[in-house]
Amino acid sequence: MSPPVSNNQNAKESVLHISSLVVHIQREQWRPVMEFLKQLPHAEMPISNLAEGKCIVVLERDSLRATEDDMDAIKAETGVIAVTLVYHHSESLTDLAAPLEAS
């Protein structure tokens, strides 16, 4: 069941979705897959390991649907064996912009 929707102006507050994926790649297809991943505008690859055929991809998207679309595009790329979602967090942009309180 969906949560109730408020009628106030904040009901459509912008949210940032941060996800971390492990992408398992056939070693023979490493270069073309890595080039494809580098072309994704909302993706970063902080760690990759050719010997294991794996890389970490971090996505920052404005919706869960956009994250899922990126994951589907990666899965469909020739040479990709598997895409595993390891982490997902969403937070409003308002909360992200707020200063942190000292503890």
Solvent accessible surface area in square Angstrom, and as a share of the most:
residue,aa,sasa,rsa
1,M,242,1.08
2,S,91,0.59
3,P,108,0.68
4,P,133,0.84
5,V,126,0.73
6,S,57,0.36
7,N,161,0.82
8,N,89,0.46
9,Q,181,0.80
10,N,111,0.57
11,A,49,0.38
12,K,189,0.80
13,E,75,0.34
14,S,65,0.42
15,V,47,0.27
16,L,39,0.19
17,H,23,0.10
18,I,45,0.23
19,S,0,0.00
20,S,23,0.15
21,L,0,0.00
22,V,39,0.22
23,V,0,0.00
24,H,62,0.28
25,I,2,0.01
26,Q,79,0.35
27,R,146,0.53
28,E,147,0.66
29,Q,54,0.24
30,W,32,0.11
31,R,193,0.71
32,P,70,0.44
33,V,0,0.00
34,M,20,0.09
35,E,92,0.41
36,F,51,0.21
37,L,0,0.00
38,K,119,0.51
39,Q,133,0.59
40,L,23,0.12
41,P,113,0.71
42,H,84,0.38
43,A,17,0.13
44,E,113,0.51
45,M,44,0.20
46,P,86,0.54
47,I,111,0.56
48,S,57,0.37
49,N,60,0.31
50,L,93,0.46
51,A,76,0.59
52,E,105,0.47
53,G,1,0.01
54,K,79,0.33
55,C,1,0.01
56,I,47,0.24
57,V,0,0.00
58,V,39,0.22
59,L,0,0.00
60,E,80,0.36
61,R,46,0.17
62,D,107,0.56
63,S,39,0.25
64,L,84,0.42
65,R,139,0.51
66,A,11,0.08
67,T,2,0.01
68,E,65,0.29
69,D,70,0.36
70,D,16,0.08
71,M,23,0.10
72,D,75,0.39
73,A,42,0.33
74,I,0,0.00
75,K,101,0.43
76,A,87,0.67
77,E,47,0.21
78,T,104,0.60
79,G,8,0.08
80,V,21,0.12
81,I,97,0.49
82,A,44,0.34
83,V,17,0.10
84,T,74,0.43
85,L,83,0.42
86,V,94,0.54
87,Y,115,0.44
88,H,68,0.31
89,H,73,0.32
90,S,49,0.32
91,E,55,0.25
92,S,16,0.11
93,L,84,0.42
94,T,88,0.51
95,D,86,0.45
96,L,82,0.41
97,A,87,0.67
98,A,52,0.40
99,P,125,0.79
100,L,177,0.88
101,E,164,0.73
102,A,108,0.84
103,S,164,1.06
